[in-house]
Amino acid sequence: MSNVKFGADAWDARFSGDGWAYGREPNRWLEERISPLTSGKGLFPGDGEGRNAVWAATKGWDAHVFDLSVEGQKKCVKLANENSVTVTYDVDDLETRDFSPQEYDLIACSWFHVPWSIFTTNYPRMLNSLKVGGHFITEGYHTSQIEMNSGGPTSLDLLWNLDEVMEVIGDGFEIVHAAVESTILDESDLHRGKANVVRIHLVKLN
Ligand SMILES: C[S@@+](CC[C@H](N)C(=O)[O-])C[C@H]1O[C@@H](n2cnc3c(N)ncnc32)[C@H](O)[C@@H]1O
């Protein structure tokens, strides 16, 4: 297994064009799960061009993003302006970001894959910033996606095994949903077709 870190330069290159790398619409799983929730303060880690955070802001959420990409930040500002909403977007790295405990009502991310050693050290730190009763909602690619051509990391080190992920992040949470699912993606040319995904929805217990 290689430990590939796709750095800020690569994400900037992806987001610097006129188009929208993953579309302008929110991720469908996040939209489905967030829509019934009462709005509050939400963190959208690794939100790239800001499609999830901007959509959430239109639904009344106080939406915050951190992401490595300056170009992603510019796109997010553009999308937010087009939707007459504001999103707070910090260009920042999961590995070095400080998280305050009990800050967010929601943490939601789509395709926020990082090398496994970074995941195990930093996802729990990040989730500790949820309030008691706060929601964590995510969609990521399953390890079996390595055989598919509908998007996602090309290294097993970044792909998710559900049991391993839950072992790292599940303590202290009610599991509302945690499953490996086969779905048809239609987000953009980068994420289109049959895909094997991990969908998780947790609520913080303590
Ligand atoms: C596949 S893109 C997904 C973007 C967005 N979540 C979406 O679904 O449209 C992954 C995003 O994670 C960000 N990212 C990767 N590693 C990161 C890190 N260590 N800290 C912060 N952001 C990171 C990238 O800059 C990129 O925007």
Ligand as a Chemical Component Dictionary entry (heavy atoms), coordinates in Angstrom:
data_LIG
# 
_chem_comp.id                   LIG 
_chem_comp.type                 NON-POLYMER 
_chem_comp.pdbx_formal_charge   0 
_chem_comp.three_letter_code    LIG 
# 
loop_
_chem_comp_atom.comp_id 
_chem_comp_atom.atom_id 
_chem_comp_atom.alt_atom_id 
_chem_comp_atom.type_symbol 
_chem_comp_atom.charge 
_chem_comp_atom.model_Cartn_x 
_chem_comp_atom.model_Cartn_y 
_chem_comp_atom.model_Cartn_z 
_chem_comp_atom.pdbx_ordinal 
LIG C1  C1  C 0  -12.251 14.655 -3.522 1  
LIG S1  S1  S 1  -12.218 16.314 -2.971 2  
LIG C2  C2  C 0  -13.879 16.463 -2.328 3  
LIG C3  C3  C 0  -14.341 17.899 -2.264 4  
LIG C4  C4  C 0  -15.746 18.063 -1.675 5  
LIG N1  N1  N 0  -15.864 17.420 -0.388 6  
LIG C5  C5  C 0  -16.819 17.586 -2.604 7  
LIG O1  O1  O 0  -17.368 16.487 -2.391 8  
LIG O2  O2  O -1 -17.113 18.310 -3.559 9  
LIG C6  C6  C 0  -11.237 16.205 -1.472 10 
LIG C7  C7  C 0  -11.018 17.542 -0.792 11 
LIG O3  O3  O 0  -10.301 17.318 0.412  12 
LIG C8  C8  C 0  -9.338  18.352 0.587  13 
LIG N2  N2  N 0  -8.266  17.826 1.430  14 
LIG C9  C9  C 0  -7.498  16.728 1.206  15 
LIG N3  N3  N 0  -6.643  16.542 2.232  16 
LIG C10 C10 C 0  -6.877  17.541 3.124  17 
LIG C11 C11 C 0  -6.319  17.892 4.373  18 
LIG N4  N4  N 0  -5.325  17.172 4.919  19 
LIG N5  N5  N 0  -6.797  18.969 5.031  20 
LIG C12 C12 C 0  -7.803  19.706 4.469  21 
LIG N6  N6  N 0  -8.368  19.425 3.287  22 
LIG C13 C13 C 0  -7.912  18.367 2.612  23 
LIG C14 C14 C 0  -8.894  18.682 -0.821 24 
LIG O4  O4  O 0  -8.321  19.954 -0.924 25 
LIG C15 C15 C 0  -10.192 18.537 -1.606 26 
LIG O5  O5  O 0  -10.882 19.762 -1.659 27 
# 
loop_
_chem_comp_bond.comp_id 
_chem_comp_bond.atom_id_1 
_chem_comp_bond.atom_id_2 
_chem_comp_bond.value_order 
_chem_comp_bond.pdbx_ordinal 
LIG C1  S1  SING 1  
LIG S1  C2  SING 2  
LIG S1  C6  SING 3  
LIG C2  C3  SING 4  
LIG C3  C4  SING 5  
LIG C4  N1  SING 6  
LIG C4  C5  SING 7  
LIG C5  O1  DOUB 8  
LIG C5  O2  SING 9  
LIG C6  C7  SING 10 
LIG C7  O3  SING 11 
LIG C7  C15 SING 12 
LIG O3  C8  SING 13 
LIG C8  N2  SING 14 
LIG C8  C14 SING 15 
LIG N2  C9  SING 16 
LIG N2  C13 SING 17 
LIG C9  N3  DOUB 18 
LIG N3  C10 SING 19 
LIG C10 C11 SING 20 
LIG C10 C13 DOUB 21 
LIG C11 N4  SING 22 
LIG C11 N5  DOUB 23 
LIG N5  C12 SING 24 
LIG C12 N6  DOUB 25 
LIG N6  C13 SING 26 
LIG C14 O4  SING 27 
LIG C14 C15 SING 28 
LIG C15 O5  SING 29 
# 
